[in-house]
Amino acid sequence: MRRAPLILGGGPAGAAAAITLARAGTPPLVLERTRATGDALCGGFLSWRTLAALERLGVDPAALGDGVVRRVRLFAAGRTIEAPLPAPARGVSRRRLDAVLLAHAESLGAAVERGVAVRAVEADALRTADGARLEGAALFLASGKHDVRGAARTPSRPRDPAIGLRTRRAGSRALDRLVGDAIELHLFRGGYAGVVRQEDGSTNICLALRRSRLGAAGDPARLLATLAHEAPALGERLGDAAGAIEAIANVPYGWRARAGRAGTFRLGDQAAVIPSLAGEGMGIALASGASAARAWLDGGAAAAPAWQAAFARRAARPLAVAGAVRTLAEHPLLAAPLLAPLTRAGLVEALARWTRVAHD
């Protein structure tokens, strides 16, 4: 009997691979470390192209609930601009997105085992926390920003690396009025915050910034207080209510897996990490998961190196454009005078298009 492909991670990348494989009559085994679907630290934005990719996977975007996003709004050094998105997008929590995708994969025959902690990748096998060794016809590495021993990413470490923070605010009329149907970007020295309303009415506030800013503030709560004073519009969104603050360190923005090894396909953030202001992390996850699964179906384990290199080329332009915009965004005094000319020239919409990854 042919061994099933193994998928490490039940997020959007792993689920997209599982759906594609199961549809082709080769149901995989998905190993997910959490016992229940959580709400991963994520900007929660699905672009119009990502929604189209979901439909091709057989998922109706309406299943994700309400949260249509039609505009982008930018704040920098007291200036604000607004532009329509090329097409409607959505704000959705990872709890909802992951649950819908994994349920669809299971309905097609994929097996999902939860609460399985994988400690290491050994050749084409996985070593779990209880010492078991699992072998599969192929390994799809979809562990997100979490590296696994034996298959860790090797990005260069900048002097002042990026960190991610996320806090959420319960739905309110005030936030509904302020944010509305927009995805917002608030620029501040050394970073930016993305703000979007999600399907349950809550507002997701996700920040990417240099670690030095957190070090100077002392802790995340003091940092948010500092940023609220520095960027008043962001302060309005944060409000006075304290909320849980989640963090992730050393996010390797701009990293790509340019080469691979036979039998192992790197997906999602294990394949390419785009600066979060692009709102294309979920697009990369779905595109990599679906196309890697098709590559294995067509060429088997030997197809992995060529697929990995091809996907790195596919992600090159979106990552380069997003990286350039991120560099400018970290200097709001420089960015602010450019906002109005960019809007008049239609470049805000163009940048939204140029930072999308191509889907098969």
N, C-alpha and C positions, 0 to 999 in steps of 0.2 A: 504494500500500500504506500502510495506517495505521501511523504510527510507534508503537513500543512505549513504554509508560510507563517512566520512569527512576526507580530507587530508589537513593538515595545512603545506603549503610550496610546491612550484612548482619547486624545484630543482631536481637533479637526483634521490634522494631517494623517494620524493613524486611522481615524474613522473613514476618511476619503479613500485611503488605500484599501481598507477592509470592504467598503461598499463595492469598489471596482473589482476586487478579486472575487467577492461572493457573487456578484452579477455574472461573472464569467464562468461560474461553476467550480471555483477553487476557494471555498471558504477558509479564511485564515483563523489563527488563534490570536486574539488581542489580549495583551497583558497590561493591566492598568493598576498602578500602585495605590490609588485611593479606593476606599471601599464604597464611597458614595460620590456622586458627581458634585464637585465643588465649583467655586467661582474663581477661576484662575486670574492672576494679576494680568490684566489685558485692557486695552483701550476700548474694546467693545464695539468696534466700528466695522461694518461689512459694506464694502463698496458695491456699486452696481454690477461690476464684473464678477465679484465674489458671489453675489446673489444669483447671477446667471449660472455660475459654476455649481452652486447648490442645486439649481433646477436640473442641470444635466445629471447630477447624481441621484435625482429622483426625490429631492426634498423641496417641498413647497415653502417658499419664504414666509407665507402667511402663518405657517406653523411656529414661527419664531415670535409671534405676537406683535403688538403695536410698537412702533418706534421708528417711523419713517423719517429719514433725514434728507432734506432737499437743498440745504445751503451750507457753505463754509463761511465762518466768521473769524477774522484775525484781529488780535489786539496786540499793539506794540507801542510802548512809550507814550501812552495817552491817545494814540490814533487807532481807529477801527475801520476795517473795510469788510464788505460782505459780497459774496458772489454765489451764483447758483452752481450746484454740482452738475456735471454732465448728464446725470440721470439720478433718480432717487436711490438712496442707500438706506441702511438700517442701523440702529443702535440696539445691540442685544447683549445680554450677559453671557459669559462663558458657561454658566450653569445651564441655561436654556439651550444654547447652541450645541454643547457637547452631549447633552441628554438626547436631543432630537437626532443628532447624527449617529450616535451609538445605537439608539433604538432602531434606526433604519438599517444599520449594518446587521444587527441581530435578526431583524425580520427577514433578511435575505440569506441567513444561514451562518453568518460569522459567529464564532464562539468568543465570548468575552469573559475573562477571569479577572476579578477585582481583588484588591488587597495583596497583589503579588509584587514584592519588592525585588527588583533585579539589581544585583550588586556588581556584576561585571559582564563584559562581552568577551567571549573566548572563541576566537576564530569565527565560525558560523553558529555558535551556540551561546546560550545565556546561562549565567549562574545566578540562582536566586538566593535570597537571604537565608533560606533554610537548607542550602547546600545542593539543591536539585540542579541538574544540568539539562537544559531543554535545547533540542536541536530541531531545526526546521528546514524547509526547502529553500528559504531565503529569510533574511532578517531585514525588516523595515524599522529603522531607528527613528522614532517619533516622540522622543522624550522631552521635547520643547527646550526650554532654557537650562534644563537639568542635564548635566553630563554624566555619563556612565563610565566607570573604570574600564579601560581597554578600548574605549572608542571616544575618548574626550576630544572636544574641539581644541585647536591650538592657535587661537588668535593672538596677535601681539598685544601686550598689555600697555596701554597708554599711561602717561604719567598721572593723568587725572581722569580715571575711567568713568563711564556713565553708570548711573543707578536708576532704578525705576521705583516709583512710589504710587500707591493707589488708595484712594478713599472714596466712599460713596455717601451720597446724601439722599435721604428719603424724599419721595415726591412731595411737592408743595406748589401752591399757586404762584408763589414768588419765583421759584426756579422754572416753572413752566413758562412764565412770562419772559424771564431773562434768556433762557436757552432756546425754547421753542423747538422748531424742526431743523436746527442747525448743529453742525459739528464745529466746535470752537477750538481755536488755538490761541493760548495766551503766552506771549513771549516774555521772558525775563532774563536777566544776566545769567548765563551759564546753563540755560535750559528752557523748557516750555512745558505747558500743561494742556492736555486735551480734555475737553468737556463735552459729554453727549448724554442725552436722555435715553434710557433703555426701556425694554418692553414692559417692565413692571412699574414704570413711572419714576423710578429712582434716577438719580443723576450720577454718572460715573466720572470721576476726576482722576486722570492718570497723568503722572508727571515723569519726565525724563530730564535728568540734570547731572551736572558734574558732582562727583563725590565730595569735592572740596566745599561745596555749598552746604552739604549736610554736616561736614566736619566743623565748619565755621558756626553753624547754628547750634550744634550740640546734640540735638535729637530731632526726629521727624515732626513732632508737634510744634517745636519752636521754629523749625524751618517753614512750616506752613504759615505760621503767624507772621514771619518775616516777609514771605512772598505775598501775603494778603495786603500788607502795607505797601510793598514795592509795586504790585500790580493790582490796583483797586478793583478792576472788573473781576479778576479772579477771586479777590477777597469777598465780593458779593456772592459768588457761587459757593465759596467755602462756608460762609455764614459764621455764626457764633457757636453752632452745635459741634461738639467734639464727636469724632467718629473714629472707627478703627482705621489704622494706617498700615498697609502692607508694603513690604519692600523687597527688592531683589537687587543684588550687587553685581557689579562688573558685567554689564550687558554689552556684548561685543558687536555693536552696530557696525554694519558694513562688511561683516565676515561672510565668506562663502566657502563651501566645500568644493574646491576646484577639481579634486580627484577622488576616486573611490576604489574599493576593492571588490572583487567578485563576491557576489552573494549578499552584500550589505548596501542598502539604499538609505541615505540620510534624507529625512523629510523635515518640512517646517523650519523651525529655528535651528535644527541640526544641519540644514542645507544652506540657508541664507537668512541673515538677520538684518532687516531693513529698519532704519530709524522710525520710531513709532509715529512721528508726526505725519508720515505718509498714509497711515491707516490701511496698510496693505499686508500686515502680518498674517491675517486670516486668508487673504488671497494666495499668498505664497504657500501656506499650509495645504490648502485644498489642491492647488495646482501641482505641487510636488507629490502629494499622496496619490492622486489619480494617475499622473503620468508615470510615476515610478512603478505602480502596479501594472500598468499597460506594458511598460518596458520589460518587466519580468515575465508577463504572460507571453510576450512575443519572443523573447530571447533567453529566458531563464536567468540563472545566477550570473552567467558571464556578461549579461547586459549592464550590470551595475556600474562599472567604471565609465563606460561611454555615456550612460544616462546622467551620471553625476556631473560630468564635465559639461554636457549639453545644458543641464539645468542651471549650472553656474553661469554659463553664457547668457541664458535667458534672463537671469536675475540681474545681470551686470548693469544695464541702463537704469532700471528702477532704483537700485541701491546707490548708484553714482549720483543721480538727480536728487534723491532724498538726502544723501549725505551732504551735498552742496547746500541744500535748503536748510538743513540742520545747522551747519556751520554759521550761516547768516542769522538764523533764528536765535542763536545763543548771544547775539549782539543786537538787542532791540533798538538801540539808538541808531545803529546803521540801517536796520531793516525798516524802521518806521517810515522814513521818507520815500521808500520804494513801494509802499503798499498801494497808494492811489494809482501811480503809473502802471503798475503791474495789473491792477484791476481793469483800467481803461483799455489796456492792450490785450485783454483776454488771457493773460498768462497764468492767472490763478487757476482757471479751468484747464489750461494746457498742462500745468504742473500736476494737476490731479490725474490727468491721463498718462503723463510720462512716468509716473511712479506706480503704475499698475503692471503686474507681471502678466505675460502672455499665457493663456490657457490653450491646451491642445484643442 
